[in-house]
Amino acid sequence: MAKYSRFTIDIDEKFNQTLNDLAKGGSKADVIRNAVATYQYLKREVPNNNSGKNISITDANGNVEKDVILP
């Protein structure tokens, strides 16, 4: 059986509304778990700004619209 940890965070109303909007069809916990999993994947793929790799947003034609820099 999987062991789970619980934690409590304080969030402001704007962040709470963002979670509500993203959680349509799921839970806020699901949104947070998916966000952490996505962040973990991206950090693994692009560990730092000196890695020579980039995360980019492209349009339908493959043109880079924006490079994303992770904190």
C-alpha positions as CSV (number, residue, x, y, z in Angstrom):
1,M,0.0,0.0,0.0
2,A,1.3,3.4,-0.9
3,K,2.2,5.8,1.9
4,Y,1.1,9.4,1.5
5,S,2.2,12.5,3.2
6,R,-0.2,15.4,3.9
7,F,0.7,19.1,4.0
8,T,-1.0,22.4,4.3
9,I,-0.3,25.5,2.3
10,D,-1.7,29.0,2.5
11,I,-2.7,30.5,-0.8
12,D,-4.2,33.8,-1.8
13,E,-7.6,34.1,-3.4
14,K,-6.2,34.6,-6.9
15,F,-4.2,31.4,-6.7
16,N,-7.2,29.6,-5.3
17,Q,-9.3,30.8,-8.3
18,T,-6.5,29.6,-10.7
19,L,-6.6,26.2,-9.1
20,N,-10.4,26.1,-9.3
21,D,-10.3,27.0,-13.0
22,L,-7.6,24.3,-13.7
23,A,-9.3,21.7,-11.6
24,K,-12.5,21.5,-13.7
25,G,-13.1,17.8,-14.0
26,G,-10.6,16.9,-11.3
27,S,-9.3,18.1,-8.0
28,K,-6.9,20.8,-6.9
29,A,-4.6,18.1,-5.6
30,D,-4.6,16.6,-9.1
31,V,-3.6,20.0,-10.6
32,I,-0.8,20.4,-8.1
33,R,0.5,16.8,-8.7
34,N,0.4,17.3,-12.5
35,A,2.2,20.6,-12.2
36,V,5.0,19.1,-10.0
37,A,5.3,16.1,-12.4
38,T,5.6,18.4,-15.4
39,Y,8.1,20.7,-13.7
40,Q,10.2,17.7,-12.6
41,Y,10.2,16.4,-16.2
42,L,11.2,19.8,-17.7
43,K,13.9,20.3,-15.1
44,R,15.3,16.9,-15.9
45,E,15.4,17.7,-19.6
46,V,16.8,21.2,-19.2
47,P,18.7,21.2,-15.9
48,N,20.1,24.7,-16.2
49,N,20.5,27.6,-18.6
50,N,24.0,26.3,-19.6
51,S,22.9,22.9,-20.7
52,G,22.6,23.9,-24.3
53,K,18.9,22.9,-24.3
54,N,15.8,25.1,-24.6
55,I,12.1,24.8,-23.9
56,S,10.2,26.8,-26.5
57,I,6.6,27.6,-27.4
58,T,6.1,27.3,-31.2
59,D,3.3,28.2,-33.5
60,A,1.6,25.7,-35.9
61,N,4.4,26.1,-38.4
62,G,7.2,25.3,-35.9
63,N,8.3,29.0,-35.5
64,V,9.5,29.7,-32.0
65,E,7.3,32.3,-30.4
66,K,8.8,32.2,-26.9
67,D,11.6,30.5,-25.1
68,V,10.8,29.4,-21.6
69,I,13.4,29.7,-18.8
70,L,12.7,27.7,-15.7
71,P,13.5,29.1,-12.3
